[in-house]
Amino acid sequence: MTDNIANAEARLRIEALAAYGTPHKEIARVLRMDLGVLRMDFEEELATGRTKANSRVAEALYRTAIAGGREGVTAAIFWLKARAGWKETSVHELTAAEGAGRVEELKIVFVEPDMTRVSARAAADRERRLGATTARAP
């Protein structure tokens, strides 16, 4: 019976260490256990510990986010960035000083490269290299 209790306690401890993000090698060292034995005998605890912890944190974050208040706003922003793909953007406006004259509009355009020219240049380079190689060959 004590072996079952010790085994159950070990499983809980391993799952908790995995949940905290402790590397498997470190868990084995703390428990004075061979890494291979740890991975074989406690595979489930190692695999699910992190997921269970993430779920608990996500639940707490969600509850904080929907509760409102300052912490709720911060939690909601974090949640939306991490889970909903939100991101912060910044807009920079440039203005001229009073009397500085006319301000020209700056326009930046990204253009796809002309791959036919790139391919032709690559083919010419390849031909040049191969031609130089064959010219040197006896």
Backbone bond lengths (Angstrom), bond angles and torsions (degrees), N, CA, C in turn:
res aa  C-N    CA-C-N  psi(-1)  N-CA   C-N-CA  omega(-1)  CA-C   N-CA-C  phi
1 M - - - 1.449 - - 1.527 110.74 -
2 T 1.330 117.21 -40.35 1.470 119.10 -179.50 1.516 111.41 -65.89
3 D 1.359 117.11 -29.65 1.466 120.02 176.60 1.522 110.20 -64.60
4 N 1.338 116.95 -40.34 1.462 120.81 178.42 1.532 111.15 -65.03
5 I 1.331 116.22 -41.05 1.467 120.09 178.72 1.520 110.01 -65.79
6 A 1.339 117.11 -44.73 1.469 121.10 178.67 1.522 110.12 -62.11
7 N 1.334 115.95 -41.40 1.461 120.45 179.50 1.527 110.58 -64.53
8 A 1.327 116.93 -42.49 1.467 121.05 179.06 1.527 110.61 -65.16
9 E 1.327 116.28 -40.41 1.471 119.59 177.53 1.522 111.13 -65.40
10 A 1.334 116.61 -40.43 1.464 120.71 178.29 1.527 110.17 -62.65
11 R 1.326 116.53 -42.07 1.468 120.50 179.61 1.531 110.88 -61.80
12 L 1.325 116.25 -43.82 1.469 119.81 178.48 1.529 111.20 -64.01
13 R 1.327 115.96 -42.15 1.464 120.23 -179.15 1.530 111.03 -66.05
14 I 1.326 116.89 -43.21 1.471 121.25 179.32 1.522 109.95 -64.18
15 E 1.325 116.59 -43.54 1.465 120.04 178.54 1.530 110.45 -61.50
16 A 1.339 116.65 -41.70 1.467 120.15 179.30 1.523 110.93 -65.04
17 L 1.328 117.81 -44.45 1.471 120.22 179.54 1.531 110.82 -63.51
18 A 1.327 116.65 -39.76 1.466 120.06 176.33 1.525 110.55 -64.19
19 A 1.339 116.17 -38.38 1.467 121.27 179.48 1.526 111.14 -63.21
20 Y 1.331 117.15 -35.61 1.464 120.98 -179.65 1.528 112.00 -76.67
21 G 1.326 116.89 -6.67 1.461 120.32 179.07 1.512 113.93 91.60
22 T 1.323 117.31 14.12 1.462 120.53 179.53 1.523 109.27 -69.14
23 P 1.324 118.00 129.38 1.476 120.33 178.73 1.531 110.85 -60.77
24 H 1.312 116.59 148.70 1.460 122.42 -177.87 1.525 111.44 -56.21
25 K 1.306 116.78 -40.29 1.466 121.10 -179.62 1.529 110.67 -60.20
26 E 1.330 116.53 -40.18 1.467 121.03 179.45 1.523 111.37 -70.77
27 I 1.328 117.16 -37.20 1.469 120.54 177.27 1.534 109.02 -61.25
28 A 1.328 115.87 -45.56 1.464 119.97 179.49 1.527 110.49 -61.22
29 R 1.315 117.08 -40.49 1.459 120.47 -179.91 1.526 110.87 -64.68
30 V 1.337 117.26 -45.75 1.468 121.48 -179.30 1.534 110.60 -61.20
31 L 1.319 116.43 -40.27 1.462 120.61 -177.60 1.527 112.77 -88.70
32 R 1.348 115.94 1.37 1.473 121.50 -179.29 1.526 110.28 53.01
33 M 1.334 113.03 55.30 1.455 121.09 -175.06 1.527 107.73 -132.64
34 D 1.315 115.97 146.97 1.452 120.52 175.47 1.532 109.31 -65.30
35 L 1.329 116.91 137.74 1.463 121.41 -178.30 1.526 111.74 -58.80
36 G 1.317 116.94 -40.69 1.467 120.58 178.79 1.517 112.43 -63.41
37 V 1.336 116.46 -40.80 1.467 121.08 177.96 1.523 109.65 -64.77
38 L 1.332 115.66 -44.17 1.468 119.84 178.44 1.520 110.54 -56.23
39 R 1.317 116.64 -50.18 1.474 120.61 -177.15 1.521 112.18 -66.99
40 M 1.321 116.95 -32.98 1.463 119.26 -178.20 1.540 111.61 -80.28
41 D 1.324 116.59 -46.26 1.460 120.05 -174.06 1.527 114.10 -83.64
42 F 1.323 116.77 -20.77 1.467 119.80 -176.58 1.531 111.54 -126.58
43 E 1.312 115.31 34.09 1.467 121.81 -178.05 1.526 111.93 -56.00
44 E 1.313 116.34 -44.70 1.470 121.46 -177.10 1.533 111.15 -63.74
45 E 1.319 117.20 -44.32 1.463 121.27 -179.03 1.523 111.16 -65.46
46 L 1.329 116.04 -40.31 1.468 119.79 178.61 1.529 110.96 -65.94
47 A 1.326 116.18 -38.50 1.470 120.34 -176.83 1.520 112.77 -75.19
48 T 1.327 116.89 -36.83 1.466 118.61 -173.31 1.521 114.54 -96.68
49 G 1.315 118.14 -15.92 1.464 120.46 -178.50 1.513 112.75 -56.59
50 R 1.318 116.50 -49.07 1.472 121.07 -178.86 1.529 110.92 -64.42
51 T 1.317 116.46 -43.21 1.462 120.51 -179.28 1.517 111.47 -62.94
52 K 1.328 116.50 -43.56 1.460 119.75 178.70 1.527 111.50 -63.53
53 A 1.327 116.46 -41.07 1.470 119.96 178.64 1.524 110.60 -64.47
54 N 1.324 117.09 -45.24 1.462 120.39 178.86 1.522 111.05 -60.60
55 S 1.319 116.26 -38.62 1.465 120.08 178.70 1.521 111.42 -64.60
56 R 1.327 116.46 -42.50 1.477 119.75 179.56 1.527 111.34 -65.63
57 V 1.333 116.31 -41.90 1.465 119.59 178.60 1.524 110.24 -66.24
58 A 1.317 116.81 -41.94 1.466 120.32 178.84 1.522 110.65 -61.94
59 E 1.316 116.88 -40.61 1.464 120.06 178.60 1.528 111.01 -63.85
60 A 1.340 116.74 -45.07 1.469 120.69 179.63 1.531 109.98 -63.94
61 L 1.320 116.64 -41.37 1.461 120.96 178.78 1.522 110.48 -63.60
62 Y 1.322 116.03 -43.01 1.449 120.78 178.99 1.531 111.05 -61.22
63 R 1.315 116.09 -45.89 1.471 119.94 179.74 1.533 110.67 -62.11
64 T 1.334 116.72 -40.70 1.466 120.69 178.12 1.525 110.26 -65.67
65 A 1.333 115.91 -41.30 1.465 120.10 -178.35 1.524 112.00 -62.96
66 I 1.340 117.06 -40.25 1.466 118.80 -177.40 1.521 112.70 -85.08
67 A 1.338 116.74 -10.64 1.468 119.98 -179.79 1.523 111.71 -74.90
68 G 1.313 116.83 -22.92 1.459 120.04 -179.54 1.509 111.57 89.09
69 G 1.328 115.42 -167.95 1.457 119.96 -177.78 1.520 110.76 77.47
70 R 1.311 116.05 176.59 1.463 121.38 -177.28 1.527 112.15 -60.57
71 E 1.342 115.54 -45.69 1.462 118.72 179.20 1.525 111.12 -63.33
72 G 1.335 115.65 -35.71 1.456 120.09 179.20 1.509 112.37 -64.02
73 V 1.321 116.33 -38.96 1.472 120.33 178.66 1.518 109.95 -64.53
74 T 1.327 116.22 -46.26 1.468 120.60 179.55 1.521 110.57 -61.52
75 A 1.325 116.44 -44.33 1.461 120.67 179.60 1.524 110.99 -64.03
76 A 1.328 116.51 -41.06 1.468 120.12 -179.88 1.523 110.81 -64.73
77 I 1.330 116.90 -41.96 1.466 120.09 178.69 1.517 110.02 -62.85
78 F 1.334 116.30 -46.04 1.460 119.32 178.91 1.528 110.95 -59.91
79 W 1.318 115.86 -46.35 1.469 120.95 -179.26 1.533 110.36 -58.11
80 L 1.307 116.55 -46.78 1.462 119.95 -177.02 1.521 111.89 -67.45
81 K 1.329 117.40 -34.40 1.470 119.71 176.75 1.522 110.73 -69.15
82 A 1.331 115.46 -45.04 1.458 119.94 -174.98 1.528 112.97 -76.22
83 R 1.322 117.38 -36.46 1.454 120.26 -172.41 1.519 114.78 -108.65
84 A 1.323 118.07 -27.30 1.466 120.29 -173.97 1.524 112.72 -109.36
85 G 1.323 116.69 4.34 1.459 119.80 175.61 1.518 114.83 77.24
86 W 1.322 117.92 13.42 1.462 119.56 177.23 1.518 108.86 -68.49
87 K 1.323 115.98 153.51 1.461 120.08 175.45 1.514 109.42 -149.90
88 E 1.305 114.65 157.66 1.450 120.07 178.22 1.522 108.86 -88.92
89 T 1.310 115.39 139.88 1.457 120.02 174.97 1.518 107.59 -125.69
90 S 1.299 114.79 156.26 1.462 117.83 177.04 1.524 108.85 -126.41
91 V 1.308 115.13 141.83 1.458 122.03 179.33 1.519 106.93 -113.57
92 H 1.309 115.81 129.79 1.462 120.99 179.19 1.525 108.58 -111.36
93 E 1.311 116.28 122.87 1.447 121.35 177.12 1.518 108.34 -109.86
94 L 1.306 115.23 131.09 1.452 120.69 177.62 1.517 108.30 -107.26
95 T 1.306 116.66 130.60 1.460 120.64 177.93 1.514 108.53 -127.93
96 A 1.324 114.68 150.66 1.463 119.98 178.86 1.521 109.14 -88.06
97 A 1.281 114.61 150.77 1.461 119.69 176.90 1.525 108.82 -67.99
98 E 1.307 116.47 154.97 1.467 122.75 178.63 1.531 109.14 -53.43
99 G 1.310 116.48 127.13 1.465 121.48 176.74 1.521 113.81 77.89
100 A 1.307 118.40 11.50 1.466 120.28 -177.97 1.524 111.88 -81.53
101 G 1.311 116.99 -3.82 1.458 118.75 -179.93 1.514 111.22 98.89
102 R 1.302 114.23 -168.71 1.457 121.29 -176.37 1.530 110.94 -74.35
103 V 1.316 115.52 140.12 1.462 120.56 177.69 1.517 107.56 -103.04
104 E 1.324 116.08 123.47 1.463 121.29 178.42 1.524 109.04 -81.11
105 E 1.320 115.63 142.52 1.463 120.26 177.40 1.512 108.23 -78.83
106 L 1.294 115.36 134.22 1.459 121.42 177.75 1.522 107.89 -101.02
107 K 1.310 115.54 125.10 1.453 119.62 -178.52 1.527 107.93 -123.91
108 I 1.317 116.12 127.17 1.458 121.36 178.01 1.517 107.59 -112.07
109 V 1.328 115.08 126.41 1.455 120.62 -178.62 1.522 108.17 -122.52
110 F 1.330 116.62 128.86 1.447 121.63 175.66 1.518 107.59 -97.38
111 V 1.315 116.43 129.40 1.450 121.71 -175.09 1.524 109.06 -121.28
112 E 1.305 115.56 139.61 1.457 119.93 175.09 1.526 108.22 -68.21
113 P 1.330 118.85 139.93 1.461 119.93 179.41 1.528 110.68 -69.33
114 D 1.323 115.37 150.37 1.458 121.25 176.42 1.525 107.29 -79.10
115 M 1.323 116.44 99.98 1.464 120.79 -173.71 1.520 112.50 -68.42
116 T 1.342 118.76 -22.79 1.468 119.26 178.58 1.524 109.76 -67.02
117 R 1.337 116.52 -39.08 1.464 119.53 177.94 1.526 110.40 -69.66
118 V 1.334 116.55 -39.50 1.459 120.51 179.29 1.522 109.70 -64.28
119 S 1.341 117.12 -43.48 1.464 121.29 -179.67 1.523 111.00 -65.33
120 A 1.329 116.98 -41.00 1.463 120.73 179.18 1.525 110.14 -64.58
121 R 1.328 117.19 -41.50 1.462 121.00 179.09 1.532 110.45 -65.30
122 A 1.335 117.19 -41.27 1.464 121.00 178.83 1.522 110.60 -64.49
123 A 1.355 117.06 -39.59 1.465 120.92 179.05 1.528 110.22 -65.89
124 A 1.332 117.17 -40.93 1.464 120.22 179.00 1.531 110.47 -65.51
125 D 1.327 117.37 -41.16 1.462 120.63 178.00 1.522 110.95 -63.26
126 R 1.327 116.21 -42.41 1.459 120.44 179.29 1.521 110.35 -63.67
127 E 1.328 116.83 -42.99 1.463 121.15 179.56 1.525 110.60 -64.14
128 R 1.322 116.02 -40.97 1.465 121.00 178.66 1.532 110.48 -61.59
129 R 1.343 115.98 -43.83 1.468 119.63 -179.94 1.521 110.89 -66.95
130 L 1.307 117.16 -44.65 1.471 120.53 -179.45 1.518 110.77 -67.40
131 G 1.327 116.24 -38.95 1.461 120.06 178.46 1.519 111.10 -65.23
132 A 1.328 116.63 -39.85 1.455 120.60 178.41 1.522 110.08 -67.46
133 T 1.314 117.93 -34.83 1.460 121.98 -179.98 1.512 110.03 -68.86
134 T 1.342 116.98 -44.20 1.463 119.99 -178.33 1.517 110.99 -72.24
135 A 1.331 118.55 -29.25 1.457 121.25 178.57 1.523 110.15 -68.53
136 R 1.332 118.41 -33.43 1.463 121.64 -179.31 1.530 111.80 -80.19
137 A 1.318 116.25 -22.42 1.464 118.84 -176.56 1.522 109.65 -68.81
138 P 1.353 118.78 140.14 1.483 121.96 -179.68 1.498 113.00 -70.61
